[in-house]
Amino acid sequence: MNAPAPGTHITIRGLTKSFAGQPLYTGFDLDIPKGRITSIFGPNGCGKSTMINMVSGLLPMDAGEVRFDGKPLADTVIGYVFQNYRDALFPWKRAIDNIKYPLRIAGKSKGECDARADELVQSFDIRFDLNHYPYELSGGQQQLVSIMRSLALHPEVLFLDEPFSALDYEMTLFMRDKLQDVFEATRTTMILVSHDLDEAVYLADEVLMLTRRPTRIAEVVRFDAPRPRHPETLTSDAFTRAKAQCLEVFQREVRAREA
Amino acid sequence: MNGTFGGRLANALTPAVGAVGFVLLWWFVTWLKWIDPVLLPSPQASARAIWDGFIGGNLVKDLVITIRRTLLAFGIAVGVCVPLGLMLGSSVRVYRSLEFVIDFFRSTPASALFPLFLVILGVGESTKIAVAAFGAGLLILFNTAYGVMNARKTRQAAARVMGASPLRVMMGVTLLESLPQTFVGMRSGVSFALVIVIVAEMFIGSTDGLGQRVINAQMIFNMPEMYATIFGAGVLGYGLNLIFIVIERRFVHWGGK
């Protein structure tokens, strides 16, 4: 087994998964850096979500091993933000109790739950009433609640599966910046699956470009524009270059199998 | 237009139009003697019979007896079949293996099982309640199991990723997730239990209850009394349904949202 590169948080070794006899991953190795945002981008059906679901333990893998700073998943605190907030929040609990849920599960006292919830409300600068039920909130507010819930336990790794794809453009821009604020404040390792290349590059330190199935890493594109990034970042030379590089890899991979 | 006083009044009165129209039509038909008044007494005569039944007390007595049987049967059905449905639904394989049996007995008219239950339990209170509980229970069972099976997997996944144990996922997520469907089963279950109890009261060695009262009234040709009892059964069925809708709105406030 290859030793992980320096600064690695998550090591994936020999990841293997097939669906209905069709191999998706075979002996897939990957090192994900600590304290960075890694975006995952690739052609449709290449298994972006499948990968983070396996790494986060939501989906069993056929073979392989995943370590977080050398520890197994069971000893690691993770957070996960689902694409469909409507299906991920508990509609029978008020927004505030949704946020406290992971704390309750972890056996925290009522005082600790309240304190942590207050802290999150402060840091997210929440202006709406969290005593509402999720279905009484707008889509953006619901996803904000989801993100707060995923951060309640100070996760070591945060997984985000197309977190903003169900939101309108204005809300998406706002949420990207919120996420960036959280990242700057906590430096939590984040893994973002996105189907929007602008977003994948804009938020990332590294964009992991995947091939068609059986999935391999086509290329890792670095983007080190200074943070905080602004909408102006989207028109900077560095961004344009990184995006062009990603696009080139992407088109090469899409064409590779059609030829 | 809907904002004006007249508009609001019209909106408030709309649901009453059908009921008032129905009574007027009834009165009109009896007034013109289109139907023999012995078969169809006037609304006034029927109302008087209802009033006398309530004041005289024995309509109330039979009503209470029928309510008690229905609720007892329903209670047994819920107590047995909700936990059973949860267990069945949480394993698709177990459910698939039993689906045919459940579907078969659910489709078998429960009234056809009276003789069987009579043989087993004898003539008495327990037979009526058992048949009603059996029929209602199957409705509750498969609705609960479906509720569990069709529960959104995302919420269970969310709870799991936050570290909830399988038992906590079951009790804290799956159970609640299935509640809207369970309530559908319970609401049809309670209506069904009432149907079976009334039929059972008509036939199998009964001395009381609304069903027995309807049959008695019919045999002695006391039509106002018969209509009064039918009306009482209707109020009971409607009332049970209404109570359930209120409970449902309160407990499953997120349903359909």
Interface residues (C-beta under 8 A of the other chain):
Chain A: S56 G57 L58 I78 G79 Y80 F82 N84 D87 A88 L89 F90 P91 W92 Y101 P102 I105 A106 Y133 Y135 R149 L153
Chain B: R152 T154 R155 A157 A158 A159 R160 V161 M162 G163 A164 R168 V173 L176 H253 W254 K257
